[in-house]
Amino acid sequence: MSSLARACRWCRASPFVSEAVAVADSEGEYGSANPWLIAVLVSVATFMEVLDTTIANVALRYIAGGLAVSGDEASWVVTTYLVANSIVLCASGWIAQMFGRKNFFLVCIALFTVSSLLCGFAWNLQSLLLFRIMQGLAGGGMTPVAQSILAAAFPPAKRGQGFALYGIAVVVAPVVGPTLGGWLSDNLSWHWCFLINVPVGVITLALIYLIIPSSEKQRQEREKLWAKGLNFDIVGFALVATFLGALEVVLDRGQVDDWFGSTFIVTFAIISAAALIAFVPWELSRERPLIDVRMLTGRQFGTCFVIMLATGALLIATTQILPQLLQERFGYTATLAGLVISPGGLVTMVMMVVVGRLGGSVQPRWLIALGATIAGGAMIDLMRMSPDADYWFFALSRIYLGIGLPLIFIPITTASYDGIPPNKTDQASAMINLARNFGGSIGVSISQTVLARREQFHQSRLSEHVGSWNPVLHDTLAQIQGYLGTQNATGSKSGSAMAVVGQIVENQAALLAYLDVFVALGLIAAAMIPLALSLRSVDRSAKPAMGH
């Protein structure tokens, strides 16, 4: 197997592909259809979905201005997509089995394309968020089903190469997202961040419908499943959707609405807690639960779940907070802010290959600990930020993060499936993907809360030193007034200079608050290190949990 194939073999560990692998091993589900053409089509479709997790990050300021809302409200554009994406993951495996992978994939692409068009024509924030939820629901079903289709298309000898192509598409999308979103926002409008999906979606939908054949074997298996009844845990799904949705409202609106000083926030917190309390015993009593919560009590899987939560928080939060900092405080355009992230994404691609090689000889816990250390170091490096920091200061910090994150993402997949029985791998996949996506939502919420609270704190502390009793202030005002060479309309010698001082205080408070955000994210990375070291060694001589 090539190093590139090794780098992406984590995709093969997805439990959604296990059933497809068995079919492909025996007869090849799609017969004479060109597997490489199928791989390109499903990779393009998945590329669209992953792209939309980051493309809007650098366009939030434009969205806020275009829809006349605050930056905090505009951040819902990102988080609602991630939450909807996470919720539907819980049901993707069941839907694909009952309705067929190809059928479900086509419906997801169609809904994703239509919702992208609607996002582009959204007339206010409420409509945009509704269409982003639709987009997230469609996107959440695309990724696992794409892996199943890919596994069924390739013979065993070439399956690794197929997943390598798919893996590269998944890695490139987050790199392209911020840069493409920034360029579209600067040169066209933020609407094109969503409209760009429409022609790609339509073409991909048509080609997949025409090229990927339907499987007679799959149809027969679906008939057997339908004969047994739907057997879908609708109550469990409703409870987990309510829990995640209400929790996201608490996280995203908490800072804006004064957290538990707000009746609105308290109400949603109670709803979220009640749904969780009801969900756990309900799932424990089911013969075929939607989510087997017992798995979280296992040391290996439970630890991997927490690490993936933290990793998602670190990845998505940094992808949003860094462009926001560059645009608001350093005057970068959205395009240039996106280009700051791009070098780190390219390094991540290279690291996929490197980690693929290391994964065969180094235990996952050591790689995860090393990756968390490097990621934490990247956050510490940002503590050197000053008002005159240049492009490469920020780009290098992103490169450091691009080195660390692949050391976490790929090994955590190997570690999380270790010891999981074959009949539980679908549960494991849903929960690990849920951890990554919802962790991103939590990370964004934490970052925005820390930023708002600490900016108020630092501005208050700095303002205490701006008083008439301070001789340094008088000297500073005199120097600024001399530089300006003017007086304001009242004739005051310090009026215009005081305005400059006020602006300096505000900028300094904001920069200090961003430093606090980086400290918080660094602490999250540091917390992953002991968790990683607590993982047990993976027995490489044993068969994978999937049983193939």
LUMFIMAR-797841 format. One record per residue (C-alpha): x negated, y, z. Coordinates in steps of 0.25 Angstrom, whole numbers, plus 2048, in hexadecimal, padded with zeros to 3 digits. Each point is the difference from the previous one (the first is absolute). Layout:
N
XYZ...
//
This chain:
548
8008008007FB80E7FD7FD80A80A80B8087FB80A7F58027FB7FD80E80280F80380F7FE7FD8027F280580780680C80C8027F68017F17FF8027FF80F80E8067FE80A7F680580A8057F57F67FA7F68007F280680D7FB7FA7FB8067F27F27F98028077F28028088027F37F48057F87F77F580480A7F67FB8058057F37FE80F7FE80D8078037FF8097F47FB7F67F57F98067F480280F8047F38078017FC80180F7F680C7FD80C8087FA8097FC80C7F48048097FF80E7FA80F8028008027FD80F7F380780380580D7F980E7FF8087F87FE80D7F780C7FD80C8097FF8057FB80D7F38028077FD80D7F980D8068067FB7FE80F7F580A7FD8048097F48098098087F680380B7F980B7F980D8067FB80780280D7FD80E8008068027F380C7F880480280880C7FF80D7F88097FB7F580B7FB8097FF80B80A7FC7F780C7F580080A7F47F77FF8047F780B80D7FE7F97F97FD7F37F87F580780D7F88007FD7FD7F17F57F78048057FA80C80E7FC7FB7FA7F97F47F77F880A80B7FC80980A7FC7F57F47F87FA7FE7F980D80E7FD8038037F87F37F37F88028077F880A80A7FB7F67F87FF7F37FD7F280280E7FB8028058097F47F67FB7F78037F180380F8027FF8018097F37F37FC7F97F28078008028067F280E8058027FC80680E7F48077F98088057F580A80680A7F58068087F98077F480E8057FB80380680D7F28068028018067F280E8068027FC80580E7F48077FB8088077F680980580A7F58048097FB8097F580D8077FF80380180F80780D8037FD80080F7F87F980B80C7F78048027FB7F27F17FE7FE7FF7F880D80C7F77FB7F97FD7F37F37FD8078077F68098057FA7F37F38007FA7FA7FA80D80A7F58007FD7FC7F27F18018028007F780C8057F47F87F68027F47F37FD8078027F28068097FC7F47F58047F67F67F78078097F47FF8028037F17F18017FE7FD7F380880A7F97F77FB8057F37F17FC8017FB7F18017F87FD80C7F38027FA80280E7FC80A80580B7F48078077FD8087F480F8047FF80080580E7F38087FE8078087F580C8028097F780480C7F980A7F880D8077FC80480080E7F380780580080A7F480E8058037FD80780D7F38067FA8088067F480C8048087FB80D8077F88047F480C7FE7F680A80680A7F780C8027FE8037F180F7FE7FD80380A80B7F680A7FC8038007F180E7FB7FE8097FF80D8017F680B80C7FA7F97F77F97F77FA7F880B80D7F87FF8048027F27F37FA7FB8057F280580C8017F67F97FC7F37F77F680680C7FA8088087FF7F37F57FA7F87FC7F680A80F7FC8038027FD7F17F37F87FE8027F880D80E7FC7FC7FB7FC7F27F37F98038027F980D8097F47FE80A7FB80A7FD7F380780A7F57FF7FA7F980C80280D80880E8017FC8037F18057F980380D80980D80180C7F87FE7FC7F780B7FE80B80A80D8077FC8077F28027FB80180F80680E8017F980E8017FB7FD80E7FA80E8017FE80680E80880D7FD80180380F7F17FF8027FE8097F380980A8057FA80180E7F28017FB80480B7F580780880B7F47FE80A7F58057F580980B7FA80480680E7F17FF8057FB8077F380A80B8037FB80180E7F18017FB80280A7F580A8098067FB7FF80F7F680B7FE80A8097F980B7FE80A7F880180D8007F08028087FC80B80580E8038097FE7F480D7F98017FE7FC7F27F37F98028057F980D80C7FB7F97F77F97F57F67FB80A80B7F98078067FA7F37F27FB7FC7FE7FA80E80D7FA8007FE7FA7F27F37FA8058057FA80D80C7FA7F87F77FB7F57F67F88088097F68078097FF7F37F47FC7F87FB7F680B80D7F97FF8017FE7F17FC7F37F97FB8087F47FD80E8057FD80C7F77F38038087FA7F680A7FD80980B7F97F48077F48027F77FD80D8067FD7F980D7F57F87FA7F28068037FB7FF7F280C8057F880580A80A7F28068017FF8017F080E8068007FB80B80A7F38027F88088027F380980A8067F48088047FA7FE7F280C8057F980180C80A7F18047FD8017FE7F180D8077FD7FE80B80B7F28047FA8068007F280A80A8047F980980A7F38027F88078067F48098088097F48068077F98037F380C8077FA80480880D7F38048067F57FF7F48088057F57FF7F47F780A7FD7F58087F38017F77FB7F47F38038078067FA80D8037F47F97F27FF7FA7FA80080E8077F38037FC7F97F37F17FD8038047F880C80A7F97F87F67FC7F67F77FB80B80B7F88058017F97F37F17FC8018027FC80E80B7F67FC7F57F87F87F680180B80A7FC80B8047F47F77F27FB8007FE80280F80D7F98037FB7F37FD7F580080A80480A80B80B7FE80A80C80A7FE7FF80580E7F28067FD8048067F380C8078077F880580B7F58057F780B8077F780780680C7F28068057FE8067F380E8067FF7FE80680E7F38057FC8068077F480A8078097F48048097F98067F480C8097FE7FD80680D7F58087FA80A8087F87FE80F7FF80780B7F87F67FF7F68007F17FD7FF7FD7F28067F67F67F57F580380280180F80E7FB7FF7FD7F67F47F57F98088097FE80C80A7FA7F77F57F77FA7FC7FB80E80F7FD8028007F97F27F57F78058077FC80D80E7FE7FC7FE7F47F67F87F980C80D80080780A7FE7F67FB7F37F97FB7F880C80D8048088087F87F67F77F380280180280F80F8028018037F37F87F77F88088087F580880D8047FA8087F47FB8058007F280E8028037FD80D8077F78077F680C8077FA80280680E7F28038027FF8087F280C8088037FB80480E7F28047FC8058087F480A80680A7F58048097F88067F580B8097FB80680480D7F38028067FE80B7F580D8078047FB80080F7F38057FC80680C7F880980380C7F580080A7F78097F780B80A7FE80480080F7F18028057FE80A7F580C8098047FE7FE80F7F180380180180C7F680980680A7F67FD80C7F48057F980780D7FB80480280F7F27FE8057F98087F680A80C8017FC80180F7F38057FC80680B7F680280B80A7FC80E8027F77FC80C7F77F87F77F48087FB7FD7F67F680E8037FA7FD80F7FF7F37FD7F98067F77F680C80A7FD7F680B7FD7F87F77F780C7FB7F880680F8007F28047FA8017F67F680E8037FC7FD80F80080E80380280B80480A80E7FB80180C8097FE80080380F7F28058007FC7F58097F17FD7FF8037F180380E7FD7FB7FB7FA7F37F47FA8068097F980B8087FA7F57F37FA7FB7FD7FB80D80E7FA8027FE7F87F37F37FB8048067FB80D80B7F97F97F67F97F67F77FC80B80C7FA8088047F87F47F27FB7FD7FF7FB80E80D7FA8007FC7F87F37F47FB8088097FB80B8077F87F57F37FA7FC7FD7FD80E80E7F98027FD7F87F37F27FC8058067FB80D8097F77F77F57FB7F97F87FD80D80B7F88068007F77F47F17FB8048037F880C80D7FB7FA7F87FB7F47F67F980980B7F98088047F87F37FC7F28007F77FB7F58077FB7F37FD7F17FD7FC8017F18007F17FF80F7FF80380B8017F580680E7FF80D8018078088007F37FC7F27FE7F98017F3
//
